[in-house]
Amino acid sequence: MNKIKIYKGDITKLQVDAIVNAANSSLLGGGGVDGAIHRVGGSEILNACISIRKRIGKCKVGDAVITTAGNLPAKFVIHIVGPIWYGGKNGEEQLLSNCYRNSLELAIKNNVKTISFPNISTGAYRFPKERAAVIAINTVKEIIHIDEMITEVTFVCFDDENFSTYHELINNNSK
């Protein structure tokens, strides 16, 4: 059975143990997937994020924190801050890999078996979509090969371009 899946649609609708939020460093909601998760999840997520902010301050790029999922069908939201693309000369690829790695490590610590990721940093943060997909898939494969706690990882693509990129990469790598 392939542990890696792709889905085109809305991450806030998925029934999984955890969804990953492409958050900003404030953790207080924003645009894109971050705004959608906060809107649908409700005030419980925001209150949990405020509590984290009081404890640790802003979230650094690549760091992951976990909260309740509020009104979402998931159990948890793992908030991760992705890197802004500056042409690839500032360690963006390693930082993006750290986003997936740290999210999965936090998921494993919280007994998460099923997790869904958005396309981290490929929207407003301008990370090249295909490069981001390769990093995401390779990092996830590495972690789930080492630790069998995670039984299913779903990459949730909001647009056709990301969906076809992930579909092609996953199908070509599984042959």
GIVENHU-V48944 format. One record per pair of residues at least 6 apart in sequence whose C-alpha atoms are under 8 Angstrom apart, sorted by the first residue. I is the first residue (numbers start at 1). J is the second residue. If there is no record, write none. Layout:
BEGIN
i j
I J
I J
END
This chain:
BEGIN
i j
3 151
3 152
3 153
4 152
4 153
4 154
4 155
4 170
5 152
5 153
5 154
5 155
6 154
6 155
6 156
6 157
6 163
6 166
6 167
7 154
7 155
7 156
7 157
7 163
8 156
8 157
8 158
8 159
8 160
8 163
9 156
9 157
9 158
9 159
10 156
10 157
10 158
11 19
11 33
11 116
11 117
11 118
11 156
12 19
12 36
12 37
12 40
12 72
12 73
13 72
13 73
14 73
14 74
14 116
15 73
15 74
16 73
16 74
16 75
16 114
16 115
16 116
17 74
17 75
17 76
17 112
17 113
17 114
17 115
18 69
18 74
18 75
18 76
18 77
18 78
18 107
18 112
18 114
18 115
18 116
19 74
19 76
19 77
19 78
19 115
19 116
19 117
20 77
20 78
20 79
20 80
20 103
20 115
20 116
20 117
20 118
21 33
21 34
21 37
21 77
21 78
21 79
21 80
21 117
21 118
22 33
22 34
22 79
22 80
22 81
22 82
22 118
22 120
22 121
23 29
23 30
23 33
23 34
23 79
23 80
23 81
23 82
24 30
24 34
24 59
24 80
24 81
24 82
25 58
25 59
25 60
25 61
25 81
26 53
26 58
26 59
27 46
27 49
27 50
27 53
27 58
27 59
27 79
28 46
28 49
28 50
29 35
29 38
29 46
32 123
33 118
37 72
38 45
38 46
40 71
40 72
41 69
41 70
41 71
41 72
42 70
42 71
43 70
44 68
44 69
44 70
45 67
45 68
45 69
45 70
48 67
48 68
49 67
53 59
59 80
59 81
60 81
61 80
61 81
61 82
61 83
61 95
61 99
62 80
62 81
62 82
62 83
62 95
62 96
62 98
62 99
62 102
63 80
63 81
63 98
63 99
63 102
64 78
64 79
64 80
64 81
64 99
64 102
64 103
64 106
65 78
65 79
65 80
65 103
65 106
66 76
66 77
66 78
66 79
66 106
67 76
67 77
67 78
67 79
68 75
68 76
68 77
69 75
69 76
69 77
78 103
78 106
78 107
79 103
80 99
80 103
81 99
82 95
82 96
82 99
82 120
82 121
82 125
83 92
83 95
83 96
83 121
83 125
83 127
84 92
84 121
84 125
84 126
84 127
85 92
85 121
85 125
85 126
85 127
85 128
86 92
93 132
93 135
96 120
96 121
96 132
96 135
96 136
97 135
97 136
97 139
100 136
100 139
100 140
101 139
101 140
101 143
104 140
104 143
107 113
107 115
108 149
108 150
111 149
112 149
112 150
113 149
113 150
113 151
113 152
114 150
114 151
114 152
114 153
114 154
115 150
115 152
115 153
115 154
116 153
116 154
116 155
116 156
117 153
117 154
117 155
117 156
118 155
118 156
118 157
118 158
119 132
119 133
119 155
119 156
119 157
119 162
120 132
121 127
121 132
122 128
122 129
122 132
129 162
129 165
130 162
130 165
133 162
133 165
133 166
133 169
134 169
137 170
140 153
144 150
144 151
155 166
156 163
157 163
END
